[in-house]
Each structure stands twice: as C-alpha cells, then as structure tokens.
Amino acid sequence: MHPTIEFDPDLIARMSQRGPRYTSYPTADRFTPSFGAAGLAAAARPGRPLSLYVHIPFCESLCYYCACNKIITRDRTKTVTYLGYLMREIEMQARLFAGGVVEQLHFGGGTPTYLDNAQMADLLGHLRSRFAFAPDDAGEYSIEIDPRTVDAGRIAALRRQGFNRLSLGVQDFDENVQRAVNRIQPEALTRDAIAAARDAGFRSVSIDLIYGLPLQNPETMAVTLDKVVAAAPDRISVYNYAHMPQLFKSQKLIRDEDLPDAATKLAMLGLCIERLGAAGYVYIGMDHFAKPDDELARAQRDGTLHRNFQGYSTHADVDMVACGVSAISAVNGTYAQNEKRLDPYYARIDRGELPVARGLVLSADDLLRRDLIQRLMCDFALDLRALSAHWQVDVAARFAPELARLAELERDGLLTATPDGIRVSAKGRLLIRNVCMVFDDYLGKPAAVPLQRMQYSRTV
C-alpha cells in the first residue's frame, strides 16, 4: 500500500519550525572555498552512471516570489556568451567523467526555454557528442518550461531533441494572484502546453504550484486545484511560499498586507492534500504528489526512492554532475558548487579550470547520517538493523542520544519507535523534516564560512 497522509492543522501549527529541506546533507552552508576543482577531480570515478544537471539562468521577466539563481534580461547576446562558456565546462566535465553513461538529464533555471530552438539543439548536440546517453526508453530526460515562452511546435521540437519529461511552472491560475507576483500566464497557455506535450509523446508531465502567495485564499486555491486535476498531470509539486525579502530582493515587491496569514496557508495546504488525494494522487513526500502508477510512486513502494538537489528521483546509484553557474554536483561523497555569478564563472573557465567555487568532502559520519536522513525522507521509516548491516556499525548505539530525543515526537504522534526502527505516522509525514532534524549534527553550529549560514524555510 502507498503511505497515507493525515492533515492535523493544530499539530502542524504547534510544531512547524525553520529547518533544512535535505536535498543534501550536510546542507550547502557547510561548503567551504578550500574545496575546489581539484577536489571534484579527485572524487571523479570514470565509467560510473551519471545524472547531468544543466543550469540556464536567464528569464525574460521577474517573478516576484522567485528564489532561484536567475538573470533577468532581454539581451539575447548574453545567452550566446553563456553557452560558449557552458560548452567549455561540459567538455572539461566530460573528460573527468569519461565512459559514464547518462541515465538522467535535467535542464533547470531560470528558464531553460529562454534558449531558442537552434541554441537548444546546439547545446544538446554538444552534450551528446561528449557523453553517452541511455536509450530514450531507459533514460529520464527532463526540462522545466515556462508556458509563456513556447508553443506546440516548440514543445514537439523539445521531444525530438531528446527530452521525454516536462515540468511546467503554474503556481496559481487566479489572475489577481498572477498580477500580484508579476507572472501573467493565461490558463489556456498551460492547457495548450500540456496537450502539446501529450501529443508529442512526452512520458511524463509535471505541474508546480505554490501556496502562500499574495491574494491567495482557500476559495481561489480550490478553483486552481480543480483546473489542475482536470489537466491530469502525472506529478504535482505544491510548494510552501517562503517570504524572505531580506534574502531575495524581488520578494520586496510583494506587499506584506497581501500575504495570507498562517491559518489561511494551513487551510490551503489541507485543501491541496484533500483534493489531490481524492483525485487519486499519492503523497510522495516534501511537497510532491504523483499518480499511483508513476515511477516515483513505484520506487517508494519498492524502497528505492532517492532524494537529491533535483528533488525525488528513481536513480540512486549515480554520480550527479552539474554544469552552469551556481550548479551543484554530488559525486562520490563530495559536493561541488560552481560560481554563483557569471563573471567569476567565466574567469575560472578562461583559466582552464572547472568553475568550482566551494564544496565539501563528506566524513564517514556525514555519509551515515545522510543515508539515514535519506531513508526517512523517502520511506517515512527507518530499519535500524538493515542500516547497521550496511554500514557495519551498531546504529542504535551510535545514535542513542538522537533516538532518545525522538520520544517527544512519539508522544506528539509523529512516529512510532521500536528497538528495530522508526515508522513515521500518517500525521507525521508532513513534518518529516522535524524528524530528520533530530539526526542533523550541524544544526545550531556556526556555518563553515562567516555570514554563510542559511536561513531555512518553515518545515510546513
């Protein structure tokens, strides 16, 4: 059976706190500048299966809520320069990871479809000339699109170019909400994009929603959910808007008085869970829902689900190689993040080196805790005996203080603990980050670099 989920607004209101999303452990504020290109080169294992991430940072217009690394410009010459450097980085990465077959490819942004059709074809051709790719029926090749930047012809071209999964940013269908966040996207554009993707033969279509945006309320969210369910995407992500204008300047353009209060946000989350569950979607975890026959749902059933910088994944035993400004690789017990700004990114490549700005070599304790947190995030359960056998260590003894601290969460009904393991309850699944935080050895400790400490979003 798929895991069920129980929405308990009183429990969530009482226990929600700021904490990591655990797309990585340790989190990015632990990366240090002492880890550079040499660190990534030392970690590389030629011949390993690969997951490639390519970051395209450009957008034509500013969405006020966005916290991604992006560059707002209508100057198309900037993409020509960027692609030249990106292809040079790809060549360096390909030499480092020679012989590895790409099982996964993801284009993120920014707006990947900011690139025109010819630029996309050139970039994909360059990738395929440097890396071997798994066949279309075996590989997952996905791209994030902005429906405002494509038509049916462009979507069909993306499929011919090798993409077989599509993710659409929607956020909300309500026109007032769209105006408040400066993302005017008529419903027809989204419907047409989904229909075009189906006609073109894309294996999977995903939709992103956000709750907590200005002028949203349960009534407007209900209308949006009805339209999303009618569109029948394979996967739906429902993100909690984290308003942090002190970190993201664009969010200062959102009026505080237009934001829903905490109770209204919780009501909208409850509505999302109710409507999507009634429509047959399975709660995968951490904002993600999928149809029961989707590969993510099957992987969760089989205990093979994985989590990384791209979210949930079915490809666990791969090295993740990331190209482009700000992109983060996860290779053989290391993390490596590229320069976040264009000029330093270009300067490193001009010096003939990979544009790695910082990173981390994980300790044995980091690796064990990462695995433990992964299993909680993906399975909502922890088998202490299996973990002990895999790591050749008595996990129950090693984490005795942490396991003891779970007693409070058990009293609150988030989980059940036994000598053999942990099972997160239906009402605890929405608060899985709270459970994982018990095993985070870095929380509350100074960041690796002064002023680098992250400001986390709330756990729900």
Secondary structure, DSSP 8 states (H G I E B T S, - for coil): --------HHHHHHH--B----SSSS-GGG-BTT--HHHHHHH--TT--EEEEEEE-EESS--TT--S--EE---THHHHHHHHHHHHHHHHHHHHTTT-EEEEEEEEES-GGGS-HHHHHHHHHHHHHHSEE--TTT-EEEEEE-GGG--HHHHHHHHHTT--EEEEEEE---HHHHHHTT----HHHHHHHHHHHHHHT-SEEEEEEEES-TT--HHHHHHHHHHHHHH--SEEEEEE----TTT-GGGGGS-GGGS--HHHHHHHHHHHHHHHHHTT-EEEETTEEE-TTSHHHHHHHHT--EEETTEEES--SSEEEEESTT-EEEETTEEEEE-SSHHHHHHHHHTTS--EEEEEE--HHHHHHHHHHHHHHHHSEEEHHHHHHHHTS-HHHHTHHHHHHHHHHHHTTSEEEETTEEEE-TTTGGGHHHHHHTT-SSTTS--SSTT------B--
